[in-house]
Amino acid sequence: METTFVAKPSELKEQLLAKIESLFSDSDTPVTITLKQEEVKPRPDQWEIFLKMEEIRKRTELVSVTLPPGMDINDIIDGVNDVDL
C-alpha cells in the first residue's frame, strides 16, 4: 500500500502519525517515510505576460492590402501557391 500526505511543517503533529499508523496497522512489515520539501515556483508577473502577448499580437497583426484596379486576387493566390490554372 502507498499513500501520500501533503502538509505544512506546522501541521506535522501526532494526529498525522496516528493516521499513518491506522492505515498501515494491518501488517508488521516496516514502512518507509520519506519527507521532501517542494520548491515554490514564483508566480509569473501578469504585466510581463500581458506585454509579451501584446508584442506577439503586434507581430502577427494583419496588414490591409489594397489591390490596384483590374487586378484579380486569384492571380495573387495562384502566384503564392505556385499554381497555374
Backbone as a ProteinNet text record, in pm:
[ID]
protein_1_A
[PRIMARY]
METTFVAKPSELKEQLLAKIESLFSDSDTPVTITLKQEEVKPRPDQWEIFLKMEEIRKRTELVSVTLPPGMDINDIIDGVNDVDL
[TERTIARY]
84.7	0	89.3	40.7	115.6	16.8	56.2	-27.1	62.7	7.6	83.7	10.3	81.2	27.8	102.2	30.7	92.3	52.7	152.6	124	233.1	195.5	292.9	368.3	492.7	567.8	493.3	418.9	344.7	229.7	191.7	82.2	129.4	260.9	314.2	298.6	186.5	150.8	129.9	99.2	75.6	-41.8	-140.5	-256	-213.2	-113.2	-65.5	-1.2	79.9	141.2	36.2	-66.7	-174.3	-246.6	-268.4	-333.3	-248.2	-117.7	-26.3	-30.7	-27.2	-30.9	-160.3	-272.9	-400.3	-408.6	-348.4	-352.1	-266.9	-156.2	-62.2	-60.4	-161.1	-159.8	-192.1	-233.7	-270.6	-150.6	-31.4	86.7	200.4	290.6	409.9	526.6	500	603.5	642.4	771.6	813.3	762.9	740	701.7	817.5	826.5	928.1	859.1	907.9	852.6	959	923.8	1014.9	955.7	1034.6	989.2	1068.7	999.2	1069.3	994.8	1070.1	1011.6	999.7	880.1	854.5	913.8	967.7	1015.6	896.2	888.5	779.1	824.3	752.2	785.9	715.3	788	722.7	620	510.5	407.5	459.3	428.1	473.3	402.4	474	418.9	315.7	192.7	84.3	110.3	171.8	200.5	301.6	403.5	502.5	438	348.4	277.9	195.2	125.7	45.4	132.9	247.3	335.7	387	419.3	464.6	352.9	230.8	117.3	93.4	105.2	87.8	196.1	317.3	427.9	399.1	350.5	315.5	198.8	99.2	-16.9	24.4	113.5	157.7	236.6	316.5	395	307.2	194.7	108.4	-13.6	-15.9	-128.5	-140	-262.2	-283.3	-264.4	-202.6	-181.1	-281.6	-356.9	-453.9	-381.4	-433.1	-373.1	-477.5	-437.6	-525.8	-478.5	-567.4	-532.2	-556.3	-465.7	-488.2	-611.3	-677.9	-796.6	-762.3	-848.9	-831.6	-749.5	-687	-607.7	-700.8	-680.7	-761.6	-689.3	-758.5	-697	-658.2	-727.4	-693.9	-555.1	-512.6	-377	-272.6	-300	-208.4	-204.9	-322.3	-328.8	-255.2	-279.6	-211	-60.1	-16.8	127.2	188.7	115.9	166.6	174.6	73.3	67.5	143	205.3	276.8	189	68.6	-25.1	-67.1	-60.6	-112.5	-241.3	-349.9	-477.8	-525.6
-117.5	0	123.9	226.5	352.6	467	567.9	687.3	809.3	922.5	1047.1	1149.2	1213	1322.6	1449	1556.8	1686.1	1775.9	1824.7	1905.2	2009	2115.8	2217.3	2164.8	2207.5	2160.4	2185.1	2293.1	2320.8	2222.5	2148.4	2052.8	1911.9	1892	1760.4	1734.4	1684.9	1663.5	1515.3	1481.8	1342.1	1281.8	1364.4	1312.6	1252	1312.1	1259.1	1122.4	1110.2	980.1	876.5	918.1	825.5	778.7	869.1	833.5	735	759.6	668.1	531.3	530.4	403.6	328	398.1	330.1	274.5	344.8	297.7	172.5	163.6	54.9	-45.4	-46.7	-132.8	-278.6	-311.9	-449.3	-541.4	-487.7	-569.8	-523.6	-618.5	-583.3	-548.3	-539.8	-503.4	-358.1	-329	-189.9	-97.6	25.3	127.5	225.6	286	386.4	520.7	616.7	752.3	843	907.7	999.1	1138.1	1233.5	1372	1452.2	1534.4	1623.4	1755.3	1859.2	1992.7	2035.2	2074.3	2117.5	2256.4	2276.2	2409.1	2493.7	2610.4	2700.7	2786.2	2770.8	2849	2982.9	3090.2	3221.8	3234.4	3300.4	3322.9	3421.1	3394.6	3489.1	3623.2	3726.8	3861	3880.9	3912.1	3924.9	4036.9	4143.4	4254.3	4211.9	4135.9	4088.6	3995.2	3910.3	3820	3901.4	4001.8	4087.3	4154.9	4208.4	4276.6	4180.5	4057.9	3959.2	3924.9	3912.9	3884.3	3998.5	4121.7	4237.2	4240.1	4204.6	4200.5	4097.9	3981.9	3877.6	3923.9	3985.4	4032.8	4133.8	4225.8	4327	4265.2	4162.2	4097.8	4016.9	3968.5	3884	3958.3	4087.3	4168.5	4165.6	4157.1	4156.5	4296.3	4303.2	4429.8	4435.6	4542.7	4554	4579.4	4517.2	4528.1	4586.9	4686.6	4745.1	4699.8	4633.6	4585.8	4696.8	4707.3	4805.4	4766.7	4865.1	4834.3	4737.9	4641.3	4545.1	4423.7	4420.4	4303.5	4199.5	4076	3965.1	3902.6	3892.9	3835.7	3690.1	3620.7	3480.5	3467.8	3568	3565.9	3571.9	3651.7	3660.7	3528.3	3470.7	3342.2	3235.3	3227.7	3127	3148.2	3273.7	3302.8	3259.8	3276.8	3234.5	3083.4	3017.4	2871.7	2804.5	2883.9	2830.9	2739	2784.8	2704.5	2785.8	2723.1	2784.9	2713.5	2786.6	2727.1	2782.7
0	0	0	-64.9	-69.6	-55.3	18.4	33	41	5.3	6.6	91.5	180.1	260.1	220	203.1	177.2	292.9	364.8	483.2	502.7	567	606.1	727.7	746.5	863.6	995.2	1002.5	1126.5	1148.5	1044.2	1055.4	1088.5	1101.6	1133.5	1283	1318.1	1458.5	1483.9	1606.7	1645.2	1569.4	1531	1458.3	1324.1	1260.3	1133.1	1154.4	1257.3	1286.5	1322.5	1394.4	1429	1303	1207.4	1081.7	1003.3	997.7	928.7	994.4	1124.6	1199.2	1171.1	1168.1	1143.4	1001.1	905	766.4	745.3	815.4	793.7	909.3	993.6	1112.6	1082.5	961.5	927.9	918.1	909.9	887.7	977.3	1007.4	1084.1	992.7	862.8	767	790.4	792.6	814.9	703.3	738.6	640.1	625	508.7	482	470.9	545.3	540.8	481.6	369.5	302.2	308.2	352	357.3	255.9	178.7	86.8	85.1	67.5	64.2	-81.2	-120.3	-257	-278.1	-397.6	-432.4	-473.3	-419	-453.6	-571	-682.1	-800.3	-790.7	-815.8	-810.3	-921.7	-890.7	-991	-1095.2	-1221.9	-1324.8	-1308.7	-1341	-1331.3	-1441.9	-1406.1	-1502.9	-1603.5	-1560.4	-1651.2	-1757.5	-1717.7	-1813.8	-1915.7	-1871.3	-1962.5	-2061.2	-2012	-2099.2	-2204.5	-2163.3	-2257.8	-2365.3	-2326.3	-2423.9	-2522.1	-2470.5	-2558.2	-2657	-2609	-2697.6	-2805.3	-2768	-2863.4	-2972.9	-2934.1	-3031.6	-3118.6	-3057.1	-3132.3	-3238.7	-3203.8	-3298.8	-3414.6	-3383.1	-3488.8	-3583	-3533.4	-3616.1	-3668.3	-3647.8	-3692.2	-3844.7	-3893.3	-4037.3	-4094.1	-4210.4	-4278.3	-4393.3	-4400.7	-4509.4	-4641	-4744.8	-4877	-4971.4	-5047.8	-5147.9	-5284.9	-5356.6	-5489.9	-5591.9	-5687.6	-5792.9	-5876.5	-5934.6	-6015.3	-6129.1	-6147.3	-6255.7	-6218.5	-6102	-6062.6	-6000.7	-6043	-5991.9	-5872.6	-5761.3	-5640.8	-5661.3	-5750.1	-5776.5	-5839	-5916.3	-5972.3	-5860.9	-5761.1	-5646.1	-5571.4	-5546.4	-5474.8	-5552.8	-5682	-5762.6	-5762.3	-5760.8	-5756.2	-5625.1	-5516.8	-5385.8	-5378.1	-5433	-5427.8	-5541.2	-5630	-5747.2	-5829.4	-5858.2	-5936.2	-6057.7	-6173.4	-6295.4	-6332.5	-6334	-6372.8	-6502.7
[MASK]
+++++++++++++++++++++++++++++++++++++++++++++++++++++++++++++++++++++++++++++++++++++

